[in-house]
Amino acid sequence: MKSSTEGILTTHTGSLPRPPSLADRHDPAAIRAAVEEIVRLQISAGIDIINDGEASKQSYATYVTERLSGFEGGSVPLQIRGLEDFPEFAAKMQGDRDREVMMANPSCNGPVDYLDRTALEMDIANLKESAGDAEAFMTAASPGVIEFFMPNRYYSSTEAYLFALADAMKQEYDAICQAGLVLQIDCPDLASAWAIGPERALEDFRKEVAQRLEAVDYATRDISPDRIRIHLCWGNYEGPHHTDISLAHIIDLVLAARPTAISFEAANPRHEHEWKVFEDVKLPEGKVLIPGVLDTTTNYIEHPDLVAQRIVRYADIVGKTKVIAGSDCGFAPFAEYLIVDPRIAWAKLASMAEGARMASEHLWKTTAQGT
């Protein structure tokens, strides 16, 4: 995994606005052209560690239904706990037909197996060809987030389902790394699942998180940890989020897992303050943080000064070579449902790159003055 002793590197969480020309996600030529454009725009914005923007995927998690067997069961909608405290807002969310359609995912009603690697191999080839010598990563759904969106209606237990998913997704994880790409495993369920379904004790939820991370470790057992990054979040939607679990309650479990780099929300108003968690939690040797310095649910373009401040907070605590600037989440986790205007999304990324340059100048100048 790329690191720097000369300046703060920049990346993002994965999904990016698809070009208007990508009218058909099943047209190989259109997908290849879209990846070329997305890579060009990332490099132009000043992003150091790039990807394909998830151009071929309808969403970051449910794309697996096109690659795996076992997902023909009826839909089980997610119920976000706490929205009942704000009934008018809840009604507005529930009245969003496009959002409801996207969240109507199938359940698992049969054995899970990896059926077709065609799309995976195409994604890998497109990204490698377009990225050239740039450091590139590719996202893949975690066993836990698949279970989160497409619940078990077939296996004897949640554990059995998670590890069946781990066995299946191992093929994808291995292929990505064998191609020389960095693997990002998307695990929004690690935090988001707390506010879904019935309330439970913190220790019981921590056991759920530990089990989900155990499945990640099992599925990546043949991959070097320094080729893996993991992403967690509290749900990439604008809402109250007042029932979100605190980062402090789960970060020790995440840091103990195999992936070297941890990407997480750190810019939105509900979680920006949690940089202080790392004053009490020691970053294990070899680990790297990718805090979000851009909020992906607002059309405000963060000022580079603010981006730099957010970066420096983390660098001052854990060390400047252990911080990579990122985004809170994806800008287009569902391909056709955009909260942030595409042009604004690219402008936000460019502002992040400028803020990272400013932070680098401050951090390395400070070091030089201290020697």
N, C-alpha and C positions, 0 to 999 in steps of 0.2 A: 504494500500500500504506500502510495506516494506521501512523503512528508517533506518538510522544508525547515532548514535552519537559517533561512534568509528572509522569510516573510510569511504572512498568513495566507494559506491557500483557500480557495473558494470552491464550493460545490453546491448541491441542492438535494432535495429529497427524492426526486424521480420524475413524476409526471409533469409535463410541460404542455402548453397550448399546441394542439396539432395544427399544421398549416391548412388553410382553407382548401388547398388542392387535394387534401386527403379525404375524398368523398367516400371511398370504399376501403375499409380496413382489410378486406380480403383480396385486394389487388396488389400483388407483390411489387410491381413497378411503382405504384403510387406510394407504397410504404417505404420503399428504398429512397425515393425522391424526398419524402417527408423527413426521413432520418438525416439525410444530407443537409437539408435546410435547418433542422433543429440543431444539429451539431454546429453548423456555421454560425447560427445565432448565439449559441452559448459561447463560442470562442470570441465572437465579436463583442459580447457583453463582458468578457474578461473572466469567464469561469474556467478554473484550472482543471477540475475533475468532472468530466462530462458523462452524459449517457445518451440514450436514444429518445428520451422524453416519453418513453412507453408508447411510442407511436402506433404500434400494432394492437394495443390492448384497449378494450372497452373500459376496463377499470383495473386498478392495481391488484385486486384480489380475485374477482370473479372471472377473470380471463382464464383461470384454470379449468373452468367447465368446458372449454374448447380443447383441452389437452388431457384431461383425466376422465375416467369413467366414474359412475356412481352418483351423478347429480341429476336425477330426474324426479325427485320428490317435490311435494308441494311447498310453496313459499311460507316462510315463518318470519314475519316482520320484526325488526328490532324495536324494542320499547325503551326509550331513554328515560331513566328515572330522574325526576326533578323538574321535568317540563310541566308537570301538573301544577307546579307553583306559579306558573305564568300561562294561564289557559288561553289568553288571546294570542300569545306568541306560538303556543303549541298548535292552535288551530291553523295559524298561518303556515307553519311547517307542514302540517298534515294536509293542507289544501294545495300544496305544491305538487301537481300531478307528475311532472317530470322527475322530481326527486322520489316520489313514491314508486314510480315504475323502476327506477334504478335500484332502489332498496328491496325490491321484490325478488329476492334471489331463491333459487331452488334449495331444497334440503338434500342431504345424502341419504339415498335409499337403496344403495347397493355397494358392492366391493369397489374400493378405490384403486385404480391402477393408472400408470402413465401410458397413454395409448398412442400418441402421435407427437413426434419430436420435430415435425416439419416447421411449425411456426417458431419454435425455440431456435432451431438451427438457422432459420432465416433472420431472426432478430440478432443473433450473434454475428452472423456474416455481415449484415448491414452496418452494425455499430463498428465492428473492427475496420471495415473498409472506409467508413466516413471519419472515424476518429484519428486514423493515422498514428502518429507517435504520442498523441495526448493520452493521459491517464483516463481510463474509462471504466465506469461501473455499470452493472445491470441489476435491476431490481427483480425480486421474486417473492411471491407470497409465502408467508410462514405457515406452518401447519396450524398454528393457533388462530391466525386471522381467517383462514379458510373455514375452520370450525366455527368461528365467531359469526361469519356471514351466512354460512351454509351448514346449519346444525345437523347433528347426527340423528338419523332415524333408522339406522341399520346395525351399527356395531353395538356390542354388549355394554360398552362404557365409553365415556368421553376419552379416557386414557387410550383405549384400544383404537378409537377413531383417530386421535392425534398421532399415534405412532404409525398407523396405516398411511396417513397423509405424509408423515416424515419419510417413510420408505418410498412413497411415490415421488415426492418432490426432490428427494436426494438426486435423482437423475438430472433434474434441471440445475440444481445447485452445483453438482460436479461438472456438468458440461460448461457452465458459465466460467468457472475457475480454470478448467482445463484449456479454455480458449484464451487465457491470459487476461481476463477481465476481473475486476473486483466485484464480488457478490454483495449486494445489499439485500438483506432479508427484512421485509416489511412486517412489523409486529405492532400495529396500532392497538391490537387487543390487549397488550400488556397493561395499558393504562385505561383504555376506553371501556373495557369489559366491566370495570368497577361500577359504572353507572347504568349498566344494562341488566335487566331482570331484577329479581328480588334482592333486597338488602342482605348482606352477610357480614360476618365479623371480619375484621382486618386480617387476622391470622389465617382464616379460611381462604380469603382472596389471595394472600401471599402464597398459599399452597398451590392455587390455580396458576399463578404466575410462574412459580418454580417448575410446575409440570410442563407448561408451555415452553419454557426455556430449555428444559431437559429434552423436549422433542427437537428443538433447534440444534442443540449440541449433538444429539444422536444423528440427525440428518446431515450434519456438516463434519462428522468425525474424520473424514478423509481429506479435509481441506485445512490448510494452514490458517490459523486464526488471523494472521496479518493480511489475509486476502478477503476478510469478511467484515462488513459493517452492518449494524442493526438499527432499525428505525422504530421509535415508539412515539405515540401521540395520544391525545385525548379526544380525537375526532375533529376532522378538518371542516368544521362548520361554525358559522357565526351564531352564537347562542349564549345563554347565561353561564353554562359550565360551572355553576356553583356547587355541583355535587362531584366534581372531578376529584380523584384521589391525588394526594400530594406526591410529588416526585420523591420526596424523602422516604416514603413508605415502601418504595419498590426498587430504588436505584441500586441498593446493595446486591439484589438478586441479578439485575441486569449486568452489572459490572463483573459479576462472578461467572457469567456465561462466556463461551468461547470467543465471540467476535471481538476484534480489537477496537473498532470504532463504534461509538454510540451517537446516533443522530436523534435529536429530540426537540420538542417545541420550547422555545425560550424567548420569543418575541411578543406573543399575544398578551393581552392585558391580564389574563388569569394566571399565567405561568412565568412571566418575565422575572418576577422577584426571586424565582427559585435558583438563580445563580448562587445564592448564598448557601444552598445545600452543600456545595463543594468546599465551603469553609470547614465543614464538619466531617464530610465524607472524603477520605483520601483516595485519589485516583490510583488504581493499581499500576504497577510497573508495566509499561508497554501499551497501556490503553490510551485512546485518543477520544476527545470530545468533538462532536459536530453540533454545537448549539444553533438553533434557528435564530437568525438575526433579521429575518424578514417574516412578517405576518402574512400568511397566504389566504386570509379571508377578508382582506380590506384592499380597496383601490388606492389608499394612501401610498405614496412612494416614500419610503423611509429616507431621511436625509443621511448622506454619507457620514456626517458627524455622529449621528445616533448609532449607525451601524458600527462605527469604530469604537464608540463607548461600550457597546454590548460585547464586542470581541475582547476588548482590553479587560473588562471585568473578569472574564474567564481566564484569560492569559495570566493575569496577575495572581490568580489562585493556583492554577494547575501547571502553569508554564506555557510560554508562547509556542513552543514546538509541539505541544500536545493539543492544539486547538485548530480546527478547520471551520471556516465560516460556512453556514448552510441556511436553508430555509426551514420554516416551521414544519411544513408538509408539502405536498405536491400542489401545483397550480391547476392541475386538471386530473384529479384522481378518477373522475368519470369523464370520459372523452368529450361528451356533448353537454356537460353541465359546468359552466365556468362562472365562478364567483368574481374572479379578477379579470378585467379586460385583458386580452392577450398582449396588446402593445404595452399596457401598464406592467404586466408580468415581466416582460423583457426589460423594461426600464427599471424595475425593482432589482432585478439581477445585476444590471449595470451599476446601480447605486451601491449594491453590496460589494461589488468588485472595487469600487472607488473607496468605500469605507474600509475594506481590508487593506488597501494600499496605505491609507492614512494610519490605520492601527499599526501596520508593520513599521512605518516610519517612526512612530512614537515608541514602539516597543524595542526596536533595534537601536534607535538613537539613545534611548534611556540606558540600554546595556553598554553602549560604547562610552557614554559619559561616566558610567560607573566603573570602568576599567582604568 
